[in-house]
Amino acid sequence: MRGEDGKLQIESCKLKAGQGGAFFTFVVRELLMTPEELSDRLLDFAARIGKLADALPDTRMGRHIAGQIIRSGTSAAQNYEEGCAAESRREFAHKLQICLKELRETRLWLRLILRASLLSEKRLTKLLEEADSLCKIIGKTVVTAKRQPPKKSD
């Protein structure tokens, strides 16, 4: 769901344990987003970044940004998948921190493309919004994963 400002509203992120292992679920305005749905979203984002990179002008700056944004924009999905296969909470948090760094870098390249007028604002707006939403989701997940498990009372 999106708020009045059109941005995704994250209410909570929870670690759940089951027979298949631990996984995170995300409550997005009372809707549950599974790890598979988030993975698909990251893959869609990577595909859109690839298409955007191909649309950049064949100039020195366009080529440079294209290479950088391809690396950062596609590695977020890969790091998320590695995090989902983590053997510990610490490893999960670390992989998602890398995912977040890559998303933030991608967001910076998108802003530079806009600032340098390499592509139209219309073409970048939805992609920037998705980058912001993904940063919020992954950021909240990292915070949740880093929380110490509650101590058992005697």
Z-matrix of the N, CA and C atoms (Angstrom, degrees):
N
C 1 1.437
C 2 1.519 1 109.44
N 3 1.280 2 116.42 1 152.39
C 4 1.448 3 121.71 2 179.59
C 5 1.523 4 109.12 3 -118.05
N 6 1.319 5 116.08 4 143.92
C 7 1.453 6 121.87 5 178.19
C 8 1.515 7 110.72 6 -77.37
N 9 1.329 8 115.36 7 -174.13
C 10 1.456 9 120.60 8 179.77
C 11 1.524 10 111.90 9 -60.19
N 12 1.346 11 116.17 10 -29.98
C 13 1.460 12 119.95 11 179.87
C 14 1.524 13 112.10 12 -82.99
N 15 1.333 14 117.47 13 1.22
C 16 1.458 15 121.52 14 178.63
C 17 1.519 16 113.72 15 84.45
N 18 1.325 17 117.88 16 -0.42
C 19 1.459 18 120.87 17 -177.84
C 20 1.522 19 110.48 18 -93.46
N 21 1.311 20 115.35 19 150.75
C 22 1.450 21 122.59 20 179.63
C 23 1.522 22 109.71 21 -64.74
N 24 1.302 23 117.44 22 134.50
C 25 1.448 24 122.05 23 -179.04
C 26 1.536 25 109.29 24 -105.36
N 27 1.323 26 116.66 25 113.62
C 28 1.458 27 122.31 26 179.98
C 29 1.524 28 107.54 27 -95.05
N 30 1.314 29 116.45 28 126.43
C 31 1.454 30 119.29 29 178.43
C 32 1.521 31 111.80 30 -98.29
N 33 1.327 32 117.29 31 -40.57
C 34 1.458 33 118.91 32 178.98
C 35 1.520 34 110.39 33 -163.45
N 36 1.306 35 113.65 34 166.30
C 37 1.458 36 121.72 35 177.83
C 38 1.524 37 105.36 36 -139.34
N 39 1.328 38 117.87 37 128.80
C 40 1.452 39 119.85 38 -174.89
C 41 1.522 40 111.28 39 -132.02
N 42 1.332 41 114.82 40 143.13
C 43 1.456 42 121.47 41 174.30
C 44 1.516 43 107.43 42 -89.36
N 45 1.324 44 116.46 43 129.23
C 46 1.453 45 120.74 44 177.83
C 47 1.523 46 108.66 45 -124.20
N 48 1.307 47 116.26 46 144.04
C 49 1.454 48 121.26 47 178.21
C 50 1.519 49 108.47 48 -113.23
N 51 1.299 50 115.17 49 138.94
C 52 1.454 51 120.40 50 178.99
C 53 1.512 52 109.29 51 -145.98
N 54 1.295 53 116.48 52 -171.74
C 55 1.454 54 120.21 53 -178.93
C 56 1.522 55 112.11 54 -63.93
N 57 1.321 56 117.37 55 -32.76
C 58 1.459 57 121.12 56 -179.39
C 59 1.518 58 113.11 57 -82.56
N 60 1.319 59 119.01 58 1.84
C 61 1.453 60 122.64 59 -178.09
C 62 1.507 61 111.13 60 114.10
N 63 1.310 62 115.29 61 -171.20
C 64 1.463 63 120.80 62 -178.76
C 65 1.520 64 109.58 63 -90.70
N 66 1.309 65 115.82 64 146.68
C 67 1.458 66 120.34 65 175.68
C 68 1.518 67 108.89 66 -152.20
N 69 1.319 68 115.07 67 158.56
C 70 1.453 69 120.82 68 179.23
C 71 1.516 70 109.42 69 -100.72
N 72 1.311 71 116.20 70 143.86
C 73 1.460 72 121.46 71 170.93
C 74 1.514 73 107.07 72 -122.01
N 75 1.286 74 115.87 73 151.80
C 76 1.442 75 121.66 74 -176.72
C 77 1.517 76 108.52 75 -121.92
N 78 1.322 77 116.86 76 126.80
C 79 1.455 78 120.69 77 176.23
C 80 1.521 79 107.02 78 -93.99
N 81 1.299 80 115.34 79 113.93
C 82 1.448 81 121.90 80 -178.51
C 83 1.527 82 106.42 81 -113.58
N 84 1.333 83 115.10 82 99.07
C 85 1.472 84 120.35 83 -177.61
C 86 1.518 85 111.41 84 45.35
N 87 1.314 86 115.16 85 55.61
C 88 1.457 87 123.66 86 176.30
C 89 1.529 88 113.89 87 72.15
N 90 1.318 89 117.68 88 5.96
C 91 1.459 90 120.55 89 173.83
C 92 1.521 91 107.72 90 -106.94
N 93 1.305 92 117.08 91 141.21
C 94 1.446 93 121.66 92 -179.58
C 95 1.517 94 109.68 93 -92.84
N 96 1.317 95 117.46 94 130.63
C 97 1.455 96 122.17 95 175.33
C 98 1.522 97 107.10 96 -108.91
N 99 1.299 98 116.61 97 119.22
C 100 1.456 99 120.92 98 -179.21
C 101 1.523 100 109.88 99 -79.87
N 102 1.325 101 117.12 100 162.82
C 103 1.470 102 119.71 101 175.15
C 104 1.536 103 112.09 102 -57.07
N 105 1.318 104 117.03 103 -35.03
C 106 1.463 105 120.68 104 179.34
C 107 1.534 106 110.79 105 -66.69
N 108 1.322 107 116.51 106 -39.41
C 109 1.465 108 120.05 107 178.57
C 110 1.526 109 111.34 108 -66.56
N 111 1.334 110 116.27 109 -39.68
C 112 1.461 111 119.48 110 177.32
C 113 1.525 112 110.20 111 -67.26
N 114 1.310 113 116.72 112 -39.17
C 115 1.463 114 120.98 113 176.95
C 116 1.528 115 110.60 114 -60.12
N 117 1.333 116 116.39 115 -44.29
C 118 1.466 117 120.66 116 177.68
C 119 1.527 118 111.10 117 -62.21
N 120 1.309 119 115.78 118 -39.20
C 121 1.463 120 120.15 119 179.14
C 122 1.526 121 111.18 120 -64.01
N 123 1.330 122 115.53 121 -41.08
C 124 1.460 123 119.75 122 177.88
C 125 1.530 124 111.54 123 -67.34
N 126 1.336 125 116.23 124 -36.54
C 127 1.471 126 119.63 125 176.55
C 128 1.526 127 110.85 126 -66.43
N 129 1.324 128 117.06 127 -42.90
C 130 1.466 129 120.79 128 176.93
C 131 1.528 130 110.39 129 -60.42
N 132 1.326 131 115.69 130 -41.60
C 133 1.458 132 120.63 131 178.75
C 134 1.534 133 109.98 132 -61.45
N 135 1.323 134 116.74 133 -44.86
C 136 1.466 135 121.26 134 179.24
C 137 1.528 136 111.13 135 -60.81
N 138 1.318 137 117.02 136 -42.33
C 139 1.467 138 121.17 137 179.32
C 140 1.529 139 110.58 138 -63.83
N 141 1.319 140 116.10 139 -42.00
C 142 1.470 141 120.05 140 179.41
C 143 1.529 142 110.81 141 -66.15
N 144 1.326 143 116.89 142 -36.93
C 145 1.464 144 121.07 143 177.08
C 146 1.533 145 109.67 144 -64.54
N 147 1.321 146 117.03 145 -40.61
C 148 1.464 147 120.69 146 177.79
C 149 1.520 148 112.04 147 -60.27
N 150 1.319 149 115.95 148 -44.26
C 151 1.470 150 119.94 149 178.14
C 152 1.527 151 111.40 150 -64.97
N 153 1.332 152 116.04 151 -39.54
C 154 1.452 153 120.10 152 178.28
C 155 1.530 154 110.46 153 -63.68
N 156 1.330 155 117.35 154 -42.95
C 157 1.469 156 121.24 155 179.74
C 158 1.529 157 110.65 156 -60.34
N 159 1.333 158 116.32 157 -39.54
C 160 1.465 159 120.40 158 178.47
C 161 1.525 160 112.13 159 -66.05
N 162 1.328 161 117.22 160 -24.04
C 163 1.465 162 121.59 161 -178.23
C 164 1.530 163 112.75 162 -87.12
N 165 1.330 164 116.91 163 -10.02
C 166 1.462 165 119.10 164 -179.28
C 167 1.532 166 110.01 165 -66.71
N 168 1.332 167 116.52 166 149.70
C 169 1.464 168 119.01 167 -178.60
C 170 1.529 169 112.06 168 -64.67
N 171 1.311 170 115.58 169 151.69
C 172 1.462 171 121.35 170 179.80
C 173 1.534 172 109.06 171 -84.28
N 174 1.330 173 114.45 172 64.13
C 175 1.463 174 122.05 173 177.01
C 176 1.521 175 106.97 174 -118.29
N 177 1.313 176 116.34 175 171.24
C 178 1.461 177 119.17 176 179.07
C 179 1.530 178 110.88 177 -57.30
N 180 1.328 179 116.36 178 -46.63
C 181 1.467 180 120.26 179 -179.79
C 182 1.525 181 111.05 180 -68.14
N 183 1.316 182 117.28 181 -43.77
C 184 1.453 183 120.94 182 179.51
C 185 1.521 184 112.11 183 -58.44
N 186 1.328 185 116.84 184 -44.10
C 187 1.471 186 120.99 185 179.41
C 188 1.527 187 111.30 186 -66.09
N 189 1.341 188 115.93 187 -41.47
C 190 1.465 189 119.79 188 179.91
C 191 1.528 190 110.86 189 -62.09
N 192 1.321 191 115.70 190 -50.28
C 193 1.467 192 119.96 191 -179.11
C 194 1.526 193 110.41 192 -64.08
N 195 1.325 194 117.34 193 -38.94
C 196 1.468 195 120.33 194 179.80
C 197 1.529 196 110.76 195 -58.26
N 198 1.316 197 116.65 196 -46.16
C 199 1.470 198 119.82 197 179.43
C 200 1.514 199 112.31 198 -63.38
N 201 1.333 200 116.46 199 -43.07
C 202 1.459 201 120.62 200 -178.69
C 203 1.527 202 111.99 201 -67.51
N 204 1.328 203 116.14 202 -43.96
C 205 1.468 204 119.28 203 -175.88
C 206 1.528 205 111.25 204 -71.77
N 207 1.331 206 116.81 205 -30.24
C 208 1.473 207 119.61 206 175.01
C 209 1.525 208 109.45 207 -63.76
N 210 1.340 209 116.87 208 -44.99
C 211 1.475 210 120.01 209 -178.97
C 212 1.531 211 111.56 210 -63.64
N 213 1.327 212 116.31 211 -50.54
C 214 1.467 213 118.39 212 -176.06
C 215 1.526 214 112.05 213 -73.60
N 216 1.320 215 117.26 214 -39.35
C 217 1.460 216 121.09 215 -176.13
C 218 1.510 217 114.89 216 -70.85
N 219 1.325 218 116.78 217 -24.56
C 220 1.470 219 119.20 218 178.66
C 221 1.526 220 112.31 219 -97.20
N 222 1.330 221 117.97 220 -20.46
C 223 1.463 222 118.80 221 -177.89
C 224 1.522 223 113.08 222 -77.53
N 225 1.330 224 117.65 223 -18.95
C 226 1.469 225 119.62 224 179.25
C 227 1.531 226 110.61 225 -61.11
N 228 1.324 227 117.10 226 -44.60
C 229 1.473 228 120.64 227 179.86
C 230 1.523 229 110.64 228 -64.13
N 231 1.304 230 116.85 229 -41.98
C 232 1.467 231 121.67 230 -179.08
C 233 1.529 232 110.69 231 -64.28
N 234 1.327 233 117.38 232 -44.06
C 235 1.466 234 119.95 233 179.41
C 236 1.515 235 111.77 234 -67.97
N 237 1.318 236 117.38 235 -34.37
C 238 1.468 237 120.13 236 175.95
C 239 1.525 238 109.78 237 -63.06
N 240 1.327 239 116.71 238 -45.60
C 241 1.473 240 120.41 239 179.37
C 242 1.519 241 111.08 240 -61.00
N 243 1.339 242 117.31 241 -41.74
C 244 1.466 243 120.14 242 176.79
C 245 1.524 244 110.55 243 -62.68
N 246 1.328 245 116.22 244 -39.27
C 247 1.459 246 120.28 245 177.88
C 248 1.516 247 112.04 246 -62.42
N 249 1.329 248 116.15 247 -39.12
C 250 1.466 249 120.16 248 179.19
C 251 1.527 250 111.91 249 -64.43
N 252 1.327 251 116.68 250 -23.97
C 253 1.471 252 121.02 251 179.20
C 254 1.529 253 111.54 252 -97.27
N 255 1.322 254 117.30 253 10.45
C 256 1.459 255 121.80 254 -176.89
C 257 1.524 256 111.31 255 -62.06
N 258 1.305 257 114.27 256 150.43
C 259 1.467 258 120.17 257 179.99
C 260 1.520 259 112.18 258 -95.13
N 261 1.315 260 117.48 259 -6.30
C 262 1.459 261 120.11 260 178.57
C 263 1.523 262 109.66 261 -149.10
N 264 1.305 263 115.59 262 162.55
C 265 1.460 264 121.79 263 176.88
C 266 1.524 265 109.56 264 -62.15
N 267 1.321 266 116.71 265 -39.84
C 268 1.461 267 121.13 266 -179.86
C 269 1.532 268 110.88 267 -62.71
N 270 1.318 269 116.98 268 -45.52
C 271 1.466 270 121.25 269 178.82
C 272 1.535 271 110.41 270 -64.10
N 273 1.334 272 116.28 271 -40.64
C 274 1.460 273 121.32 272 177.66
C 275 1.528 274 110.18 273 -59.08
N 276 1.343 275 116.15 274 -49.05
C 277 1.462 276 121.00 275 -179.13
C 278 1.531 277 110.65 276 -61.50
N 279 1.333 278 116.93 277 -40.70
C 280 1.462 279 120.73 278 -179.60
C 281 1.527 280 111.44 279 -63.16
N 282 1.317 281 117.26 280 -46.69
C 283 1.475 282 120.53 281 -179.81
C 284 1.527 283 111.06 282 -64.23
N 285 1.326 284 116.50 283 -38.30
C 286 1.457 285 118.68 284 178.49
C 287 1.524 286 112.25 285 -72.59
N 288 1.327 287 117.54 286 -27.93
C 289 1.462 288 120.01 287 173.60
C 290 1.533 289 109.49 288 -64.53
N 291 1.324 290 116.58 289 -40.94
C 292 1.469 291 120.46 290 177.15
C 293 1.523 292 109.41 291 -64.39
N 294 1.320 293 116.77 292 -43.26
C 295 1.469 294 121.82 293 176.90
C 296 1.528 295 110.04 294 -55.99
N 297 1.315 296 116.86 295 -45.88
C 298 1.463 297 121.67 296 -179.98
C 299 1.531 298 111.10 297 -63.39
N 300 1.325 299 117.25 298 -42.73
C 301 1.468 300 120.39 299 178.31
C 302 1.526 301 110.57 300 -60.56
N 303 1.308 302 117.06 301 -41.95
C 304 1.465 303 121.01 302 179.98
C 305 1.528 304 111.23 303 -66.50
N 306 1.323 305 116.67 304 -39.73
C 307 1.471 306 120.07 305 177.25
C 308 1.528 307 110.93 306 -64.83
N 309 1.324 308 116.18 307 -40.94
C 310 1.468 309 119.64 308 179.22
C 311 1.521 310 110.70 309 -66.08
N 312 1.334 311 117.04 310 -38.71
C 313 1.461 312 120.18 311 176.97
C 314 1.534 313 110.11 312 -63.78
N 315 1.314 314 116.17 313 -43.01
C 316 1.467 315 120.40 314 178.24
C 317 1.516 316 110.54 315 -60.13
N 318 1.322 317 116.13 316 -42.96
C 319 1.459 318 120.71 317 178.69
C 320 1.534 319 110.60 318 -60.84
N 321 1.336 320 116.91 319 -38.73
C 322 1.463 321 120.13 320 177.32
C 323 1.529 322 110.86 321 -63.22
N 324 1.338 323 117.96 322 -44.06
C 325 1.467 324 120.95 323 179.05
C 326 1.525 325 110.54 324 -63.15
N 327 1.317 326 117.32 325 -38.53
C 328 1.466 327 120.11 326 177.35
C 329 1.526 328 110.84 327 -62.42
N 330 1.324 329 115.85 328 -41.71
C 331 1.463 330 119.80 329 178.53
C 332 1.519 331 111.31 330 -65.84
N 333 1.344 332 117.00 331 -36.51
C 334 1.459 333 120.34 332 178.03
C 335 1.529 334 111.09 333 -67.68
N 336 1.317 335 116.56 334 -40.19
C 337 1.467 336 120.48 335 176.54
C 338 1.519 337 109.66 336 -58.03
N 339 1.311 338 116.10 337 -43.12
C 340 1.463 339 121.35 338 178.38
C 341 1.530 340 111.08 339 -66.35
N 342 1.321 341 116.44 340 -47.85
C 343 1.468 342 121.43 341 -177.65
C 344 1.523 343 111.54 342 -62.73
N 345 1.342 344 116.57 343 -37.24
C 346 1.466 345 121.03 344 -179.20
C 347 1.532 346 112.30 345 -85.95
N 348 1.318 347 116.50 346 2.08
C 349 1.478 348 122.83 347 179.81
C 350 1.529 349 112.63 348 55.48
N 351 1.334 350 116.48 349 40.35
C 352 1.464 351 120.49 350 178.45
C 353 1.524 352 111.40 351 -79.88
N 354 1.343 353 116.37 352 -30.15
C 355 1.464 354 122.52 353 175.28
C 356 1.532 355 107.24 354 -139.35
N 357 1.319 356 115.66 355 163.73
C 358 1.462 357 119.68 356 -176.44
C 359 1.530 358 112.05 357 -72.75
N 360 1.316 359 114.63 358 153.33
C 361 1.463 360 121.00 359 176.91
C 362 1.529 361 110.04 360 -60.81
N 363 1.307 362 116.25 361 -37.81
C 364 1.468 363 120.75 362 -179.91
C 365 1.532 364 110.65 363 -58.39
N 366 1.317 365 116.29 364 -39.93
C 367 1.457 366 120.70 365 -178.71
C 368 1.532 367 112.26 366 -70.78
N 369 1.329 368 116.66 367 -27.60
C 370 1.467 369 120.63 368 -173.64
C 371 1.520 370 114.59 369 -96.71
N 372 1.313 371 118.73 370 -21.46
C 373 1.463 372 121.99 371 -171.64
C 374 1.525 373 113.01 372 -55.61
N 375 1.314 374 118.13 373 -53.18
C 376 1.474 375 120.89 374 -177.42
C 377 1.528 376 111.44 375 -64.61
N 378 1.331 377 116.33 376 -37.01
C 379 1.460 378 120.34 377 179.47
C 380 1.530 379 111.06 378 -67.79
N 381 1.317 380 116.80 379 -39.76
C 382 1.465 381 120.31 380 175.67
C 383 1.531 382 111.23 381 -64.60
N 384 1.321 383 116.95 382 -40.09
C 385 1.467 384 120.53 383 177.60
C 386 1.525 385 110.76 384 -63.17
N 387 1.317 386 117.06 385 -41.61
C 388 1.468 387 120.29 386 178.96
C 389 1.521 388 110.69 387 -66.91
N 390 1.334 389 117.04 388 -39.55
C 391 1.469 390 120.07 389 176.95
C 392 1.524 391 109.98 390 -60.75
N 393 1.326 392 117.58 391 -43.78
C 394 1.469 393 121.29 392 177.37
C 395 1.529 394 111.34 393 -60.75
N 396 1.320 395 116.45 394 -46.02
C 397 1.471 396 120.59 395 -179.19
C 398 1.523 397 111.04 396 -62.75
N 399 1.318 398 117.05 397 -45.14
C 400 1.462 399 120.66 398 -179.82
C 401 1.528 400 110.92 399 -64.37
N 402 1.336 401 117.36 400 -38.89
C 403 1.466 402 120.31 401 176.52
C 404 1.521 403 110.74 402 -60.78
N 405 1.320 404 117.33 403 -41.75
C 406 1.469 405 120.92 404 179.50
C 407 1.524 406 111.20 405 -65.71
N 408 1.315 407 116.98 406 -43.71
C 409 1.467 408 120.61 407 -179.41
C 410 1.522 409 110.58 408 -63.72
N 411 1.320 410 116.58 409 -50.93
C 412 1.464 411 120.30 410 -178.04
C 413 1.532 412 110.08 411 -67.01
N 414 1.319 413 117.44 412 -39.79
C 415 1.467 414 120.47 413 178.46
C 416 1.519 415 112.28 414 -59.92
N 417 1.310 416 116.14 415 -44.41
C 418 1.466 417 120.54 416 178.91
C 419 1.537 418 110.49 417 -65.85
N 420 1.311 419 116.00 418 -36.24
C 421 1.469 420 120.44 419 178.25
C 422 1.524 421 110.63 420 -65.19
N 423 1.325 422 117.13 421 -41.72
C 424 1.468 423 120.83 422 178.51
C 425 1.525 424 110.06 423 -61.71
N 426 1.323 425 116.96 424 -44.95
C 427 1.468 426 120.74 425 179.29
C 428 1.525 427 109.99 426 -59.72
N 429 1.321 428 116.72 427 -45.09
C 430 1.468 429 120.88 428 179.98
C 431 1.523 430 111.06 429 -63.79
N 432 1.323 431 116.59 430 -42.83
C 433 1.468 432 120.67 431 -178.05
C 434 1.522 433 111.89 432 -66.76
N 435 1.319 434 117.42 433 -30.17
C 436 1.466 435 120.86 434 -178.20
C 437 1.519 436 113.43 435 -80.81
N 438 1.319 437 116.39 436 -15.75
C 439 1.463 438 119.00 437 178.68
C 440 1.520 439 109.51 438 -61.19
N 441 1.305 440 115.00 439 138.21
C 442 1.460 441 119.61 440 177.21
C 443 1.517 442 109.53 441 -69.46
N 444 1.331 443 117.25 442 137.91
C 445 1.463 444 117.82 443 176.52
C 446 1.536 445 109.31 444 -62.31
N 447 1.342 446 116.23 445 146.54
C 448 1.468 447 118.57 446 -179.16
C 449 1.530 448 111.12 447 -61.85
N 450 1.347 449 114.86 448 140.27
C 451 1.465 450 119.07 449 178.39
C 452 1.511 451 109.31 450 -76.03
N 453 1.316 452 114.97 451 140.10
C 454 1.481 453 119.90 452 178.54
C 455 1.510 454 109.21 453 -76.70
N 456 1.305 455 115.37 454 130.94
C 457 1.478 456 119.10 455 178.01
C 458 1.513 457 109.42 456 -83.99
N 459 1.299 458 114.29 457 143.40
C 460 1.469 459 119.22 458 -178.48
C 461 1.491 460 113.25 459 -75.70
